[in-house]
């Protein structure tokens, strides 16, 4: 079920009404859990069974871990389950194909098996959320809940289930164990965030998507300016797509009195690559910092070890995004430029990196970048300029927002205090988004 569909716009108010009609924490959690099952099962009932089964086994392992003398054994079993399932569904064919290719270089023919299975939506997100909870319980940073209802509601909470933010138990579980009361201000804020997310997804990302597909598919015959525009369009397509989803996720959660983590903080205004990664996909990088970088030694074991730890984090981050060498190269590229003095060209450095991310294979990435820097390919841009205007409007709006999370944070003075004027503005923005939005495209991060 996609956020930017009529189905979701009907589903959300129905769940909202049932949720606030329910009495007590347990009843509200049941509404959320059942709604989450419907939301995820809308794509695939077998994948829903896989997710629920994985959660139940984790629940059993965690409670065995709390009672056992050899606690680490149960933690390892839980992590092996989580990353084993992820590895089979997401990486089995990738590693099998690459092993066969490597063996062929040595003169051996290997007929490696491949799996013809679909990738469960959001498996990387809920796997990381589950695994973080397991590790936190092992470290005794959080007391595991004994309520299986609260546990499943925490992992399966539908606003952030399939594309994050990747939540921690210490943030979300206490909210599902305490009484929630309807807060008009919080709900209104949630609706505003959903609207802003729709603008970024439908107006920005979807209008850029068609141009990006055309330019990347025909990069070998297009001019240098066109290729730079293609890279620019994808830079804002992925931002509008993913941050738009995150806004709608945070907004949807607020309707139920739940606060989930901010995942983006105007990343394209970053002044360095380090600043960019503090603003982009905040919860994923926080995950890698806490469960990979610091356990490897962080910056405590000398400069060389620190650089190797940074490289490891970015390579794993790239691989997390997909089973393709382009993602690994994207991670390696960011590890390379992470501490370079690029304060004044941070945006350009990020834009170049997105070419690796969008390319279908390494050959396309190399060819695209080669043409981008070949002055012999100078000619007028050969694509629509309409997305440029929309991108400019987005950048100006976010610049004017300053510390605000979205542009609909009104002041209670003058004309801004009028609810009728506010409502008229919301309706204008909503219908403009519907009418001017591009052809509907699935959220990019659903494939991860």
One Martini backbone bead per residue (centre of mass of N, CA, C, O) as a GRO file, in nm:
protein
  448
    1UNK     BB    1   0.093   0.039   0.027
    2UNK     BB    2   0.067   0.362  -0.076
    3UNK     BB    3   0.075   0.688   0.024
    4UNK     BB    4   0.004   0.800  -0.293
    5UNK     BB    5  -0.298   0.683  -0.246
    6UNK     BB    6  -0.629   0.624  -0.217
    7UNK     BB    7  -0.609   0.384  -0.030
    8UNK     BB    8  -0.458   0.533   0.199
    9UNK     BB    9  -0.665   0.775   0.226
   10UNK     BB   10  -0.874   0.557   0.342
   11UNK     BB   11  -0.720   0.392   0.556
   12UNK     BB   12  -0.625   0.606   0.765
   13UNK     BB   13  -0.905   0.712   0.879
   14UNK     BB   14  -1.005   0.435   0.972
   15UNK     BB   15  -0.779   0.382   1.178
   16UNK     BB   16  -0.814   0.642   1.337
   17UNK     BB   17  -1.103   0.589   1.437
   18UNK     BB   18  -1.049   0.315   1.579
   19UNK     BB   19  -0.823   0.405   1.770
   20UNK     BB   20  -0.989   0.641   1.926
   21UNK     BB   21  -1.224   0.433   2.008
   22UNK     BB   22  -1.034   0.293   2.169
   23UNK     BB   23  -0.977   0.136   2.491
   24UNK     BB   24  -0.677   0.154   2.564
   25UNK     BB   25  -0.370   0.028   2.500
   26UNK     BB   26  -0.437  -0.255   2.390
   27UNK     BB   27  -0.648  -0.173   2.179
   28UNK     BB   28  -0.467   0.018   2.018
   29UNK     BB   29  -0.252  -0.194   1.945
   30UNK     BB   30  -0.440  -0.378   1.785
   31UNK     BB   31  -0.508  -0.178   1.566
   32UNK     BB   32  -0.220  -0.133   1.466
   33UNK     BB   33  -0.145  -0.426   1.403
   34UNK     BB   34  -0.375  -0.494   1.203
   35UNK     BB   35  -0.310  -0.261   1.012
   36UNK     BB   36  -0.019  -0.359   0.949
   37UNK     BB   37  -0.102  -0.627   0.818
   38UNK     BB   38  -0.263  -0.502   0.589
   39UNK     BB   39  -0.049  -0.315   0.474
   40UNK     BB   40   0.162  -0.546   0.409
   41UNK     BB   41  -0.036  -0.765   0.278
   42UNK     BB   42  -0.101  -0.602   0.019
   43UNK     BB   43   0.150  -0.723  -0.128
   44UNK     BB   44   0.216  -0.992   0.076
   45UNK     BB   45   0.140  -1.267   0.254
   46UNK     BB   46   0.405  -1.432   0.268
   47UNK     BB   47   0.578  -1.187   0.370
   48UNK     BB   48   0.418  -1.154   0.627
   49UNK     BB   49   0.489  -1.432   0.743
   50UNK     BB   50   0.793  -1.387   0.753
   51UNK     BB   51   0.795  -1.145   0.946
   52UNK     BB   52   0.637  -1.269   1.183
   53UNK     BB   53   0.819  -1.516   1.224
   54UNK     BB   54   1.077  -1.357   1.286
   55UNK     BB   55   0.966  -1.207   1.532
   56UNK     BB   56   0.892  -1.454   1.709
   57UNK     BB   57   1.178  -1.571   1.729
   58UNK     BB   58   1.305  -1.323   1.857
   59UNK     BB   59   1.135  -1.323   2.110
   60UNK     BB   60   1.237  -1.597   2.213
   61UNK     BB   61   1.543  -1.538   2.214
   62UNK     BB   62   1.541  -1.297   2.407
   63UNK     BB   63   1.419  -1.456   2.655
   64UNK     BB   64   1.644  -1.660   2.665
   65UNK     BB   65   1.874  -1.456   2.706
   66UNK     BB   66   1.772  -1.350   2.990
   67UNK     BB   67   1.801  -1.655   3.130
   68UNK     BB   68   2.072  -1.719   3.037
   69UNK     BB   69   2.411  -1.762   3.075
   70UNK     BB   70   2.455  -1.770   2.752
   71UNK     BB   71   2.361  -1.495   2.597
   72UNK     BB   72   2.527  -1.474   2.331
   73UNK     BB   73   2.406  -1.713   2.180
   74UNK     BB   74   2.119  -1.587   2.138
   75UNK     BB   75   2.209  -1.340   1.987
   76UNK     BB   76   2.342  -1.489   1.751
   77UNK     BB   77   2.094  -1.644   1.658
   78UNK     BB   78   1.924  -1.394   1.594
   79UNK     BB   79   2.120  -1.264   1.386
   80UNK     BB   80   2.134  -1.506   1.197
   81UNK     BB   81   1.843  -1.500   1.121
   82UNK     BB   82   1.815  -1.213   1.013
   83UNK     BB   83   2.068  -1.216   0.809
   84UNK     BB   84   1.988  -1.477   0.666
   85UNK     BB   85   1.724  -1.384   0.540
   86UNK     BB   86   1.841  -1.140   0.398
   87UNK     BB   87   2.057  -1.293   0.231
   88UNK     BB   88   1.873  -1.476   0.067
   89UNK     BB   89   1.679  -1.254  -0.062
   90UNK     BB   90   1.917  -1.030  -0.146
   91UNK     BB   91   2.226  -1.202  -0.192
   92UNK     BB   92   2.251  -1.481  -0.320
   93UNK     BB   93   2.275  -1.419  -0.629
   94UNK     BB   94   2.513  -1.226  -0.611
   95UNK     BB   95   2.722  -1.428  -0.489
   96UNK     BB   96   2.688  -1.654  -0.693
   97UNK     BB   97   2.770  -1.495  -0.949
   98UNK     BB   98   3.052  -1.399  -0.842
   99UNK     BB   99   3.168  -1.680  -0.789
  100UNK     BB  100   3.148  -1.782  -1.078
  101UNK     BB  101   3.325  -1.558  -1.204
  102UNK     BB  102   3.580  -1.618  -1.035
  103UNK     BB  103   3.616  -1.918  -1.125
  104UNK     BB  104   3.643  -1.858  -1.432
  105UNK     BB  105   3.926  -1.716  -1.406
  106UNK     BB  106   4.046  -2.021  -1.317
  107UNK     BB  107   3.886  -2.237  -1.516
  108UNK     BB  108   3.603  -2.267  -1.379
  109UNK     BB  109   3.293  -2.432  -1.392
  110UNK     BB  110   2.996  -2.282  -1.248
  111UNK     BB  111   2.670  -2.402  -1.154
  112UNK     BB  112   2.489  -2.187  -1.000
  113UNK     BB  113   2.248  -2.129  -0.794
  114UNK     BB  114   1.915  -1.987  -0.810
  115UNK     BB  115   1.671  -1.756  -0.694
  116UNK     BB  116   1.305  -1.731  -0.745
  117UNK     BB  117   1.252  -1.443  -0.568
  118UNK     BB  118   1.111  -1.214  -0.383
  119UNK     BB  119   1.146  -0.902  -0.239
  120UNK     BB  120   1.076  -0.796   0.051
  121UNK     BB  121   0.934  -0.536   0.174
  122UNK     BB  122   1.154  -0.378   0.394
  123UNK     BB  123   1.368  -0.588   0.508
  124UNK     BB  124   1.605  -0.400   0.595
  125UNK     BB  125   1.450  -0.237   0.806
  126UNK     BB  126   1.333  -0.461   1.001
  127UNK     BB  127   1.605  -0.599   1.051
  128UNK     BB  128   1.748  -0.358   1.190
  129UNK     BB  129   1.540  -0.316   1.414
  130UNK     BB  130   1.559  -0.594   1.540
  131UNK     BB  131   1.870  -0.602   1.589
  132UNK     BB  132   1.888  -0.358   1.774
  133UNK     BB  133   1.710  -0.480   1.997
  134UNK     BB  134   1.882  -0.722   2.061
  135UNK     BB  135   2.142  -0.568   2.141
  136UNK     BB  136   2.017  -0.389   2.361
  137UNK     BB  137   1.933  -0.628   2.540
  138UNK     BB  138   2.216  -0.748   2.575
  139UNK     BB  139   2.333  -0.467   2.696
  140UNK     BB  140   2.104  -0.346   2.885
  141UNK     BB  141   1.958  -0.077   2.757
  142UNK     BB  142   1.700  -0.267   2.757
  143UNK     BB  143   1.392  -0.385   2.849
  144UNK     BB  144   1.220  -0.642   2.764
  145UNK     BB  145   0.926  -0.711   2.652
  146UNK     BB  146   0.650  -0.926   2.745
  147UNK     BB  147   0.480  -0.808   2.519
  148UNK     BB  148   0.390  -0.921   2.213
  149UNK     BB  149   0.220  -0.684   2.120
  150UNK     BB  150   0.430  -0.457   2.157
  151UNK     BB  151   0.649  -0.584   1.983
  152UNK     BB  152   0.491  -0.600   1.711
  153UNK     BB  153   0.415  -0.301   1.701
  154UNK     BB  154   0.704  -0.191   1.690
  155UNK     BB  155   0.798  -0.343   1.425
  156UNK     BB  156   0.500  -0.304   1.247
  157UNK     BB  157   0.468  -0.010   1.217
  158UNK     BB  158   0.338   0.118   0.930
  159UNK     BB  159   0.470   0.400   0.870
  160UNK     BB  160   0.790   0.254   0.916
  161UNK     BB  161   0.822  -0.038   0.791
  162UNK     BB  162   0.936  -0.005   0.464
  163UNK     BB  163   1.115   0.306   0.506
  164UNK     BB  164   1.102   0.417   0.767
  165UNK     BB  165   1.238   0.476   1.024
  166UNK     BB  166   1.488   0.343   1.228
  167UNK     BB  167   1.402   0.212   1.519
  168UNK     BB  168   1.404   0.221   1.871
  169UNK     BB  169   1.303   0.085   2.161
  170UNK     BB  170   1.353   0.340   2.354
  171UNK     BB  171   1.141   0.513   2.182
  172UNK     BB  172   0.879   0.326   2.108
  173UNK     BB  173   0.787   0.132   2.336
  174UNK     BB  174   0.690   0.338   2.555
  175UNK     BB  175   0.452   0.439   2.372
  176UNK     BB  176   0.307   0.141   2.368
  177UNK     BB  177   0.283   0.141   2.708
  178UNK     BB  178   0.118   0.405   2.694
  179UNK     BB  179  -0.101   0.646   2.721
  180UNK     BB  180  -0.316   0.779   2.470
  181UNK     BB  181  -0.400   1.112   2.367
  182UNK     BB  182  -0.567   1.332   2.202
  183UNK     BB  183  -0.394   1.573   1.981
  184UNK     BB  184  -0.462   1.829   1.784
  185UNK     BB  185  -0.182   1.949   1.726
  186UNK     BB  186  -0.043   1.684   1.641
  187UNK     BB  187  -0.239   1.608   1.411
  188UNK     BB  188  -0.199   1.861   1.242
  189UNK     BB  189   0.103   1.820   1.201
  190UNK     BB  190   0.070   1.552   1.051
  191UNK     BB  191  -0.090   1.660   0.804
  192UNK     BB  192   0.129   1.857   0.710
  193UNK     BB  193   0.348   1.642   0.658
  194UNK     BB  194   0.192   1.482   0.448
  195UNK     BB  195   0.166   1.712   0.246
  196UNK     BB  196   0.474   1.764   0.211
  197UNK     BB  197   0.537   1.478   0.114
  198UNK     BB  198   0.360   1.487  -0.140
  199UNK     BB  199   0.508   1.714  -0.277
  200UNK     BB  200   0.789   1.576  -0.297
  201UNK     BB  201   0.692   1.326  -0.449
  202UNK     BB  202   0.488   1.427  -0.684
  203UNK     BB  203   0.626   1.703  -0.776
  204UNK     BB  204   0.930   1.617  -0.777
  205UNK     BB  205   1.003   1.313  -0.815
  206UNK     BB  206   0.798   1.233  -1.047
  207UNK     BB  207   0.898   1.456  -1.251
  208UNK     BB  208   1.196   1.348  -1.259
  209UNK     BB  209   1.179   1.044  -1.339
  210UNK     BB  210   1.137   1.051  -1.650
  211UNK     BB  211   1.402   1.202  -1.715
  212UNK     BB  212   1.595   1.001  -1.585
  213UNK     BB  213   1.526   0.755  -1.755
  214UNK     BB  214   1.600   0.878  -2.028
  215UNK     BB  215   1.897   0.965  -1.974
  216UNK     BB  216   2.014   0.691  -1.869
  217UNK     BB  217   1.926   0.525  -2.130
  218UNK     BB  218   2.082   0.772  -2.331
  219UNK     BB  219   2.377   0.874  -2.252
  220UNK     BB  220   2.556   0.811  -2.519
  221UNK     BB  221   2.373   1.049  -2.696
  222UNK     BB  222   2.414   1.278  -2.498
  223UNK     BB  223   2.478   1.563  -2.356
  224UNK     BB  224   2.644   1.711  -2.107
  225UNK     BB  225   2.412   1.889  -1.989
  226UNK     BB  226   2.208   1.655  -1.975
  227UNK     BB  227   2.365   1.480  -1.770
  228UNK     BB  228   2.364   1.689  -1.544
  229UNK     BB  229   2.058   1.702  -1.527
  230UNK     BB  230   2.014   1.405  -1.459
  231UNK     BB  231   2.169   1.413  -1.192
  232UNK     BB  232   1.999   1.637  -1.065
  233UNK     BB  233   1.725   1.496  -1.082
  234UNK     BB  234   1.806   1.253  -0.906
  235UNK     BB  235   1.885   1.408  -0.654
  236UNK     BB  236   1.572   1.502  -0.620
  237UNK     BB  237   1.423   1.241  -0.643
  238UNK     BB  238   1.542   1.093  -0.392
  239UNK     BB  239   1.470   1.312  -0.192
  240UNK     BB  240   1.164   1.340  -0.243
  241UNK     BB  241   1.101   1.042  -0.200
  242UNK     BB  242   1.230   0.980   0.086
  243UNK     BB  243   1.155   1.237   0.250
  244UNK     BB  244   0.857   1.218   0.184
  245UNK     BB  245   0.808   0.954   0.326
  246UNK     BB  246   0.908   1.042   0.606
  247UNK     BB  247   0.699   1.262   0.649
  248UNK     BB  248   0.452   1.069   0.627
  249UNK     BB  249   0.535   0.888   0.860
  250UNK     BB  250   0.547   1.100   1.085
  251UNK     BB  251   0.259   1.206   1.037
  252UNK     BB  252   0.103   0.942   1.081
  253UNK     BB  253   0.199   0.891   1.372
  254UNK     BB  254   0.079   1.154   1.499
  255UNK     BB  255  -0.222   1.062   1.472
  256UNK     BB  256  -0.139   0.836   1.719
  257UNK     BB  257   0.066   0.972   1.930
  258UNK     BB  258   0.342   0.925   1.764
  259UNK     BB  259   0.701   0.947   1.787
  260UNK     BB  260   0.930   0.974   1.531
  261UNK     BB  261   1.208   0.996   1.359
  262UNK     BB  262   1.422   1.190   1.207
  263UNK     BB  263   1.572   1.155   0.862
  264UNK     BB  264   1.578   1.468   0.778
  265UNK     BB  265   1.803   1.783   0.725
  266UNK     BB  266   1.864   1.940   0.473
  267UNK     BB  267   2.122   1.806   0.305
  268UNK     BB  268   2.181   2.027   0.062
  269UNK     BB  269   2.302   2.235   0.301
  270UNK     BB  270   2.561   2.120   0.334
  271UNK     BB  271   2.923   2.189   0.422
  272UNK     BB  272   2.977   1.874   0.426
  273UNK     BB  273   3.001   1.540   0.427
  274UNK     BB  274   2.952   1.505   0.726
  275UNK     BB  275   2.699   1.681   0.731
  276UNK     BB  276   2.536   1.516   0.533
  277UNK     BB  277   2.538   1.246   0.722
  278UNK     BB  278   2.367   1.410   0.947
  279UNK     BB  279   2.104   1.452   0.732
  280UNK     BB  280   2.110   1.166   0.598
  281UNK     BB  281   1.970   0.902   0.695
  282UNK     BB  282   1.997   0.910   1.015
  283UNK     BB  283   1.918   0.619   1.122
  284UNK     BB  284   2.124   0.453   0.964
  285UNK     BB  285   2.387   0.594   1.060
  286UNK     BB  286   2.329   0.537   1.357
  287UNK     BB  287   2.343   0.234   1.333
  288UNK     BB  288   2.637   0.210   1.228
  289UNK     BB  289   2.767   0.353   1.462
  290UNK     BB  290   2.660   0.162   1.706
  291UNK     BB  291   2.706  -0.146   1.543
  292UNK     BB  292   3.003  -0.083   1.398
  293UNK     BB  293   3.203   0.151   1.450
  294UNK     BB  294   3.240   0.130   1.759
  295UNK     BB  295   3.303  -0.181   1.783
  296UNK     BB  296   3.568  -0.137   1.590
  297UNK     BB  297   3.675   0.155   1.752
  298UNK     BB  298   3.651   0.391   1.582
  299UNK     BB  299   3.867   0.664   1.708
  300UNK     BB  300   4.056   0.485   1.934
  301UNK     BB  301   4.290   0.330   1.714
  302UNK     BB  302   4.362   0.535   1.519
  303UNK     BB  303   4.376   0.649   1.198
  304UNK     BB  304   4.369   0.390   1.029
  305UNK     BB  305   4.135   0.251   1.177
  306UNK     BB  306   3.929   0.473   1.125
  307UNK     BB  307   3.933   0.455   0.812
  308UNK     BB  308   3.845   0.157   0.803
  309UNK     BB  309   3.575   0.202   0.949
  310UNK     BB  310   3.456   0.396   0.744
  311UNK     BB  311   3.472   0.206   0.503
  312UNK     BB  312   3.295  -0.018   0.619
  313UNK     BB  313   3.038   0.147   0.654
  314UNK     BB  314   3.004   0.231   0.350
  315UNK     BB  315   3.002  -0.050   0.225
  316UNK     BB  316   2.757  -0.153   0.389
  317UNK     BB  317   2.566   0.069   0.300
  318UNK     BB  318   2.571   0.001   0.004
  319UNK     BB  319   2.480  -0.300   0.034
  320UNK     BB  320   2.210  -0.240   0.175
  321UNK     BB  321   2.077  -0.115  -0.090
  322UNK     BB  322   2.222  -0.350  -0.272
  323UNK     BB  323   2.289  -0.616  -0.522
  324UNK     BB  324   2.538  -0.408  -0.630
  325UNK     BB  325   2.830  -0.259  -0.733
  326UNK     BB  326   2.724   0.033  -0.735
  327UNK     BB  327   2.680   0.050  -0.425
  328UNK     BB  328   2.968  -0.006  -0.341
  329UNK     BB  329   3.089   0.237  -0.494
  330UNK     BB  330   2.926   0.449  -0.347
  331UNK     BB  331   3.048   0.388  -0.071
  332UNK     BB  332   3.348   0.428  -0.150
  333UNK     BB  333   3.322   0.720  -0.239
  334UNK     BB  334   3.230   0.834   0.041
  335UNK     BB  335   3.484   0.745   0.190
  336UNK     BB  336   3.680   0.920   0.018
  337UNK     BB  337   3.510   1.214   0.066
  338UNK     BB  338   3.443   1.252   0.372
  339UNK     BB  339   3.739   1.431   0.444
  340UNK     BB  340   3.735   1.627   0.236
  341UNK     BB  341   3.785   1.964   0.119
  342UNK     BB  342   3.430   2.028   0.034
  343UNK     BB  343   3.263   2.277   0.133
  344UNK     BB  344   3.196   2.418  -0.168
  345UNK     BB  345   3.129   2.103  -0.310
  346UNK     BB  346   2.924   1.907  -0.183
  347UNK     BB  347   2.691   1.882  -0.385
  348UNK     BB  348   2.862   1.776  -0.622
  349UNK     BB  349   2.964   1.523  -0.479
  350UNK     BB  350   2.685   1.399  -0.438
  351UNK     BB  351   2.588   1.396  -0.732
  352UNK     BB  352   2.806   1.203  -0.840
  353UNK     BB  353   2.730   0.965  -0.652
  354UNK     BB  354   2.438   0.915  -0.775
  355UNK     BB  355   2.528   0.771  -1.034
  356UNK     BB  356   2.596   0.502  -0.904
  357UNK     BB  357   2.312   0.452  -0.781
  358UNK     BB  358   2.146   0.464  -1.065
  359UNK     BB  359   2.297   0.271  -1.204
  360UNK     BB  360   2.280  -0.056  -1.336
  361UNK     BB  361   2.596  -0.046  -1.378
  362UNK     BB  362   2.928   0.005  -1.402
  363UNK     BB  363   2.934   0.083  -1.701
  364UNK     BB  364   2.727   0.311  -1.682
  365UNK     BB  365   2.870   0.482  -1.473
  366UNK     BB  366   3.130   0.531  -1.635
  367UNK     BB  367   2.999   0.645  -1.892
  368UNK     BB  368   2.848   0.880  -1.768
  369UNK     BB  369   3.093   1.022  -1.635
  370UNK     BB  370   3.261   1.058  -1.892
  371UNK     BB  371   3.050   1.244  -2.036
  372UNK     BB  372   3.031   1.467  -1.812
  373UNK     BB  373   3.370   1.527  -1.873
  374UNK     BB  374   3.315   1.584  -2.190
  375UNK     BB  375   3.358   1.856  -2.403
  376UNK     BB  376   3.259   1.712  -2.679
  377UNK     BB  377   2.941   1.712  -2.554
  378UNK     BB  378   2.848   1.986  -2.637
  379UNK     BB  379   2.508   2.099  -2.579
  380UNK     BB  380   2.197   2.122  -2.573
  381UNK     BB  381   1.952   2.042  -2.391
  382UNK     BB  382   1.752   1.710  -2.410
  383UNK     BB  383   1.520   1.819  -2.204
  384UNK     BB  384   1.327   1.891  -1.960
  385UNK     BB  385   1.282   2.201  -1.753
  386UNK     BB  386   1.057   2.176  -1.538
  387UNK     BB  387   1.207   2.052  -1.287
  388UNK     BB  388   1.376   2.306  -1.229
  389UNK     BB  389   1.148   2.479  -1.113
  390UNK     BB  390   1.070   2.284  -0.883
  391UNK     BB  391   1.346   2.278  -0.748
  392UNK     BB  392   1.364   2.580  -0.690
  393UNK     BB  393   1.114   2.590  -0.506
  394UNK     BB  394   1.222   2.395  -0.295
  395UNK     BB  395   1.482   2.542  -0.215
  396UNK     BB  396   1.351   2.809  -0.131
  397UNK     BB  397   1.161   2.694   0.081
  398UNK     BB  398   1.383   2.563   0.262
  399UNK     BB  399   1.537   2.822   0.312
  400UNK     BB  400   1.293   2.977   0.449
  401UNK     BB  401   1.240   2.769   0.686
  402UNK     BB  402   1.492   2.679   0.827
  403UNK     BB  403   1.394   2.538   1.134
  404UNK     BB  404   1.180   2.402   0.987
  405UNK     BB  405   1.008   2.102   0.875
  406UNK     BB  406   0.790   2.292   0.734
  407UNK     BB  407   0.581   2.538   0.554
  408UNK     BB  408   0.316   2.505   0.782
  409UNK     BB  409   0.424   2.717   1.008
  410UNK     BB  410   0.233   2.918   1.176
  411UNK     BB  411   0.136   3.229   1.279
  412UNK     BB  412  -0.053   3.389   1.550
  413UNK     BB  413  -0.077   3.632   1.320
  414UNK     BB  414  -0.272   3.784   1.141
  415UNK     BB  415  -0.346   3.610   0.857
  416UNK     BB  416  -0.229   3.336   0.987
  417UNK     BB  417  -0.473   3.302   1.205
  418UNK     BB  418  -0.653   3.201   0.980
  419UNK     BB  419  -0.819   2.910   0.910
  420UNK     BB  420  -0.928   2.970   0.623
  421UNK     BB  421  -0.658   3.038   0.493
  422UNK     BB  422  -0.516   2.780   0.556
  423UNK     BB  423  -0.712   2.587   0.414
  424UNK     BB  424  -0.678   2.712   0.134
  425UNK     BB  425  -0.376   2.648   0.109
  426UNK     BB  426  -0.394   2.343   0.136
  427UNK     BB  427  -0.581   2.298  -0.111
  428UNK     BB  428  -0.399   2.421  -0.323
  429UNK     BB  429  -0.159   2.234  -0.279
  430UNK     BB  430  -0.302   1.965  -0.323
  431UNK     BB  431  -0.422   2.016  -0.614
  432UNK     BB  432  -0.152   2.089  -0.743
  433UNK     BB  433  -0.020   1.816  -0.692
  434UNK     BB  434  -0.223   1.645  -0.852
  435UNK     BB  435  -0.203   1.805  -1.132
  436UNK     BB  436   0.139   1.828  -1.139
  437UNK     BB  437   0.202   1.554  -1.111
  438UNK     BB  438   0.352   1.286  -1.185
  439UNK     BB  439   0.398   0.985  -1.261
  440UNK     BB  440   0.353   0.716  -1.088
  441UNK     BB  441   0.601   0.613  -0.842
  442UNK     BB  442   0.773   0.411  -0.674
  443UNK     BB  443   0.939   0.387  -0.404
  444UNK     BB  444   1.271   0.345  -0.395
  445UNK     BB  445   1.305   0.217  -0.088
  446UNK     BB  446   1.132  -0.048  -0.126
  447UNK     BB  447   1.383  -0.223  -0.244
  448UNK     BB  448   1.534  -0.224   0.063
   0.00000   0.00000   0.00000
